Each structure stands twice: as structure tokens, then as C-alpha cells.
Amino acid sequence: MQAQSLKVILKNEFSAGAAGGLPPTDHWLELWLYEEKHFVMATKLLAEMQSQALEEDWLCKQCGEFNGTSFDWCWNCSE
């Protein structure tokens, strides 16, 4: 987000470890904008990031290993 010149605040970034018996909604990560006028741009950027995260995992053609979307090369054989 900040690479797009949007000033943001992350809230609850480190609260998951201390959650205990709290409901998940009490310690979810929150992204706050400093300026409301950037809401539309921030929403578009988040949508782009989410669509990239939903890309499918892939199977290596070289060794047949299953790889997550975050891998550009096979973690097993580096192909």
C-alpha cells in the first residue's frame, strides 16, 4: 500500500498470539487509511492483491512436486 503513496495504519498486527478465548473478529488485522479520499484507490489495490493471491497452485513439470502460488520455481528441483 505505501508503495502507492497511501498512508496507512495496521491495527492488531501482533495480537493473534495473545487471542486466547477472544472471538477472531476481536483481533483481526485492520488496515486504516489516513485519508478517506484514498478509499476507492485502496479498495482497487486490495482487490488486485486478493486476485493475485487466489491464483492456483501448480504442479512441477520436471519432478511432479506440488508448489504454492508464491513459488516461481519448484521448491524441490528448482525448475
N, C-alpha and C positions, 0 to 999 in steps of 0.2 A: 504494500500500500504506500509506504513512504517513498518508494521509488517513483511513484506517480505524483509526487508533491502534495499528498494528502496528509495532514497532521492527524494522527490517531492516538488513542489510548487503549491499551489492552487491560481489561479487568479480569480478575480471577485466574490469571495466568498460572499461578503456582498453587492454587487451592485444592486441586484434585487429591493430593496426597493426604490432606487433612480433612477430607469429606466425612469420614466416619459414617454415621447414620443419617446424614443430611440427604434430602432428595437431590437428584442430579441437577435439577434446574437451579438450585441454590449456589452451585459452584461451576456452572458452565462458563466457558471462555466468552467474554464480551468484547466487541470491537466498537469503540465510541469515536465519532468524528468530532473534531474541534469546531468545524463549521458546517451547519446544516445545508448550506448551498452545494456542498460536495456529495450529498446523499445519492443522487442519481448516478454520478460517476463511480462512486464506491460500490453501489449495487451492481453496476455492469462489471466492474473488475472482479467482484466476488463471484458473480455468475460464471465468468470466464475461468476463474481458478477452479471452481467446482466442476465445470465440464471437463477440464483437463484431468482432474482427479478421478473422474468416472471412466476414463479410458480403460480398456480391458487389459488384463494381464496377458502375457504372451508366452508361447512355448518356443524354446530354442530349436532352430532347425538343425544345428550341429549335434547337440547331445541330448535333446529332448527334455531338458530341465524346464520346469515352470518358473517364470520370472514375473515379479510385480511390475506395475507400470512405471515405477520410479527407476527401474534399471534400463539403461541404454544398451548395455551389453550383458550377456549372460553372466550371472554371478558364479556359475560353475565352471564354464570353459572360456570365458572372456570373448566369445564370438558375438 
